Each structure stands twice: as structure tokens, then as C-alpha cells.
Amino acid sequence: MTENNNRIAAKPKNTMFIFKRWLFYFIGLIVLALGVSSVIKSNIGASAWDAFYVGLSKTVGLTTGTWVIIIGLLVIFINAFLAKKRPDFPAFITIFTMGVVIDFCTLLIFQSFELVGLGARIALFVFGFILIAVGSGIYLQANFAAHPMDRLMFVLHDKFGLSIGIARLLCEATALILGFLLSGPVSYGTVVIALSVGPCIQFAYKKMERFYTRIT
């Protein structure tokens, strides 16, 4: 994402550029959250972190979106403690937006949405998976307020000398184990997401980067 950082730094900070940057940021987060909600509703298996949030909701109470916000806020402070820096409070905008949209979709849009048969569940899962990739590709263009879980990987890398890959694996494995223990939606869809969402996000990012560059 370094090229994106350089590109944004080189852009004139006019009002229209800032507006388009925020627009991409929020549209991307909304699309991403809709994708997450769709995958959760399909009940085929969610990502490790999302399975953890759903498991907390089932076991402890509160909504899935509320746990997205609570855990995200906790990770913001963990990152600050490990990095010995001030908390990255702009990241709260990211988790708050995600949490609110996930609850909106889960409690209102999908509340009375019945899935009949495995085919319908797979179709919704694929739909959600695509939205996750596209939404991530859109919101990352803004290069603003990275998700606390993404930031955690780099903090672990800097603090303990772990490679980014190992740090990511450690974070994902921890969330996956907790999600499984809390009866979250850990299933074959979880494996699909773990193995393929990264390359799909990278593909969507490159496509969105061209479009973002043209309009800004």
C-alpha cells in the first residue's frame, strides 16, 4: 500500500479531494459491513474475527455490531500500550461505522430474511464474500484510520520482531480459537475466507485504485 500513501501525499489537499477521500472511505466500509453481515447470515462460516464477535453475542449477549466496537476499542488501547504511543482514535470511526452497519443489516435487513436450502446459503455467502473484497478495496483507497486488527499485526511485527505473516497468523488463530470456543460460525466458509479473501482484496484494490486515481 506504499504507492497509495505516496499518491495521497502528492495530491493537493483541496476540499473536493478530501470529500472524495472520505466518500470512498465510508462507502467502502458500508459495502464491507454489508458483506460481513451477508456471510454471517449464510451460516456457512465467517472469518475468524467475525466468528469471535458472533460467538460473544451468542454467549454473553449484546449485538454482534456492539462487540465489533467493544473489541475494536480494546485492540486500539492494546496497540497503543505495545507501541508506547497515543491511542489511534481515528480508528474508532472505522470500527464504529462497521459495528453500526453490521447491526443495521443483521437486525433490520436480514431479520426476516429466510434462506431456503443450501444453494441459497451458498449464494448469499458468495455475494457477501465479493462485497467484503470490493468494500475493502474501496475503503483502503482513502488510506485513513486502518482497522485496529490490521494495525495490531504491524505492532506485533515492530514490538516482537515477528514477520507480518506470522503476526497475522497469530491474530487470526487466536480469534478463530475464541470464536470456536464461543460457538461462533466456524465452518468450511471460514476456511474459504482464510485462504482466498487476501488475494481477492488485492485484486479489488488494484481495480479500485485505477478508478480512484482517475476521479481524484
N, C-alpha and C positions, 0 to 999 in steps of 0.2 A: 504493500500500500504506500510505499515511499513516493512513487511517482505522483500519487494522488495528493500527498502532503505538499510536494513541490508545486504542483499545479495550482492548488488552492492558495498557497503563499504568494504566487505570482499574479493572482487575479486582483484587479482593483476592487477595493472594498466599498463599492457603491451600493446604494440601497437595493437596487434590483438584484444584484448578485447575492446579497445577504438574504433577500426574500426567497430566491430560488434555492439557495442552500438549505434554509430552514424548511422549505416546502418539500424538498427531496427527503430530508431527514424525517419529517413527520409522516409523509406518505409511505415511505419505506417501512417505518415502524408499524403503521397500521396494517399494511399488507402482510408483514411478518407475523404480527399478532393474530391476524385472521388465519394465516396458515397454521400457526401453532394450535389454535382453537379447533381447526378442522381435523388436524391429526389426532388431537386428544379425543374428539368426538367419534372418530372412526373406531377407536378402541382396538387398534391393531398393534399399537406400541408407539410410545412417544420418545422423544430424545431423553437422554439421561437426566438433565436438569428439569425438564417438563414433567417427567415421571416422578421426580422428587417432589415438585410442587403439588401435583395431583395427589400423591401419597400423603403429604402433610394435610391437605384439605380433607381427605377421607378419614384420616386417623385422628387429627387434632381438632379439626373444624376450620372455620373461615373459608373464604373462596380461594380458588386457585390463583386468581389475579392478586389477591391480597398477599399470598405467600411469595409471589414473584417480587412484590415490592419489599416485603419484610426481609427476605433472604438477600435480595439485591442490596438493600441498605446495609445489612450486616457485612456483606462482602466488601462494600465500599470502605467501611471502617477497618476491616481486616487488611485490605490493600494499603490503606494509609499507615496502619501500625507497622506492617512488614517493611514498607518502603520508607518509613520515617518521614512522611510528607503529610501535608494537609489533605483531608478527605476530598475526593473528586466529586463535589456536589452536583456539577452539571450532569453527571451520570445518573443522578436521581431522576432527571427528566426522562431519561431512556426507560428506566425500569417502571416509573410511574405510568408513562404512556402505555407500555406493554401490558402492565397489570390491568389498567382500566379497560383497554380494548379487549383483552382476553376475557374478562368478566362480562363485558357487554355482549360479546359473541356467544359465550357459553350460556349465560343466564337469559338472554333475550332472543338472539337469532336461532340458536340450536336447542333451546329449551324444549320445544315441541316438535323438533326435527327427528323423525323416526327413520332409521336405516333398516331396510328390509333385505336380508340376505348378505352373504359375504361380498358379492360383487359390488353392492352399493358402498359397503365399508371400504373396500379397496379403492374404489373410485374417489371417495372423499379423502382417503389418505394420500393418494397421488396428487389430488388437487391441492391439499394442504402442503405437501412436500414442495410442489412447484412454487407456491406462494412464499414459502419460507426462503427458498433460494432467490426468488425475484425480489422480495422485500428486503432481504439482506443486501443484495446487490444495489438496491436503490439507496437505502439509508446510509450505507458505508461511503457513498459518494460525498456526503456532507463533511465527513471526517470530523465529527463533533460528538462529544460525550459517548465514548465507547462503552459497551456493555460491561458492567463490573466483572463478570465472569471471564470475558476476554482479557481485561486488564489484569486479572489475577494470574493468568498464565505468564505474562511478562514480569510481574512482580516476583513470582517464584523463580523465574529464569535469572533475574538480577540478584535476588537475595541468596539463593542456594546454588547457583551455577547450573541449574538443570537446563537441558535443551528445551526449546519451545514445544517440541513434540512430546517429550516426557512430561513436561508440566501440564500440557493439555490432557494427556492420558491420565495423569494423576487426578486432575479435577473431574474429568468425565467418569472415571472409575468410582470415585468417591460418591458422586451424585447418583450413579447407577445403583450402587450397593444400597444406599439410603432409600432410593426410590423403590427398589425391590423389597427391602425390609418393611417399608410402609405400605406395601400392596399397591404401588403405583402401576401405571400401564406399561410394564416392561414386557415386551414380546418381540416377535420377529420383525415388526416395524422398527423397533429400536435399533436392531442390527442394520437394517437398510439405511436408516438415517446416519448412524455412526460411520458407515463405510462410504456413503456416497454424497452426503449433503455438502461436504467441503468442496469437492470438485465442481458440484453444481452451483454453489455460491460463487466460486471463482469464475465460472463461465458467465453467469448472470452479471457479475461485477464488471467484466470486460465489456459486455454489451451495453450496460447502462453507462459506463464510463464514456463511451463514444457519444452517446446521446447527451449526457450531462455537459461534456466539453463543448458540444455544438451550441447548446442553448445558453451557456454562461460565458 
